[in-house]
Structure formats: structure tokens, C-alpha cells
């Protein structure tokens, strides 16, 4: 009986050729079956890290063009990078730390730094677990996470706060990411798709 990827039934013997990534059932007639290519799970924080490097190189080039190579080098050595550039490095580090925290969880599979075709955006993490699929937008903020009602006496208006910072826009901005994952799943899954939760 043939099993997944052309391998024989569970428990039967097969020969694996690592170089060709093929299996050959010892008891089945016929040649080797090719395994599907391994899934590229991505590298957490890779896009943010590339953007940080690009911004550093661009800033350094502008300073050296304006002040000359030597004086520009001195100025760069004595001054801090712009905050907007440092934010990309912090973001990359936060994505890496989150991925490391989730490694080893039973029955949890992760994809990192997924480009969304037709956009300039990416999805930081897609976590596939028994409870469903979670689209994770990682941020490296400090403070207590809470929902606050800022609507007043007669109108309820809930906002997401991290510490004293109103971060509601981050949650609202996740709709396109969830939509991208739903579209990708519908293109390959025949039937109902699992629940997709933004985090």
C-alpha cells in the first residue's frame, strides 16, 4: 500500500537517498519516488533586518556625500543613528525573540517573514496550531497590555493600549494580513479552512 509522498505504509522499510531526496520502498515494485521540497519556514526578523541595513547604508552615504569621507566618518562615529532607523533593528530583534519563545511547543508550526504578493508588506509570523491559524504582527513594546474604554458616558469606544501608548491602529491594521492568509488558503484547500486569528 502506498502512503504519503510515495513512501510505503507506516512501519515498512524504505531506502532514502539524501542527495536526491528520494525514497524507494524495499517491498514495492518500481523506482524511487521524489519527496516534495522541504518547506521554507523563513527567518524571523529578516525583512526588518534588511530594511535596517539599507537605511544605515543610505544614511552613511548621505552624510559622507555632504561632509566628505573622513569628516563624515567622524560624524557618524560620534552620533547616534536616527530613531526611525533604530526602530527597524529593534523590530527585527523583537520578531526573533518571539520566534525563539515559541520554538519547541508541541504541535505548533511557524512560518516567519512571509511576503504578501501584490503589496510591499509582510507577515511577521504565521503560527499553525491545533486551535487554528494565528497571524502574528510582532512589536517590541514595553508596558501592560489592556483595553480601555475612552468613549465617555453614553458611547463605548474601546482602544488597545500598551503602557500609555494607544496601539489600536496596530490591531486595526491586521485585517489585510488575515485576508492575505485566507486567500492563500482558499487557493490550495478544498473545503472549509481553519479559523484565522490576528494577534
C-alpha positions, 0 to 999 in steps of 0.5 A: 500500500502506498502512503504519503509522498510515495513512501510505503505504509507506516512501519515498512522499510524504505531506502532514502537517498539524501542527495536526491531526496528520494525514497524507494520502498524495499517491498514495492515494485518500481523506482524511487519516488521524489519527496516534495521540497522541504518547506521554507519556514523563513527567518524571523526578523529578516525583512526588518533586518534588511530594511535596517541595513539599507537605511544605515547604508543610505544614511552613511552615504548621505552624510559622507556625500555632504561632509566628505569621507573622513569628516563624515566618518567622524560624524557618524562615529560620534552620533547616534543613528536616527530613531526611525532607523533604530526602530527597524533593528529593534523590530527585527530583534523583537520578531526573533525573540518571539520566534525563539519563545515559541520554538519547541511547543508541541504541535505548533508550526511557524512560518516567519517573514512571509511576503504578501504578493501584490503589496510591499508588506509582510507577515511577521509570523504565521503560527499553525496550531491545533486551535487554528491559524494565528497571524502574528504582527510582532512589536517590541513594546514595553508596558501592560497590555489592556483595553480601555474604554475612552468613549465617555458616558453614553458611547463605548469606544474601546482602544488597545493600549500598551503602557500609555501608548494607544496601539489600536491602529496596530490591531486595526491594521491586521485585517489585510494580513488575515485576508492575505492568509485566507486567500492563500488558503482558499487557493490550495484547500478544498473545503472549509479552512481553519479559523484565522486569528490576528494577534 
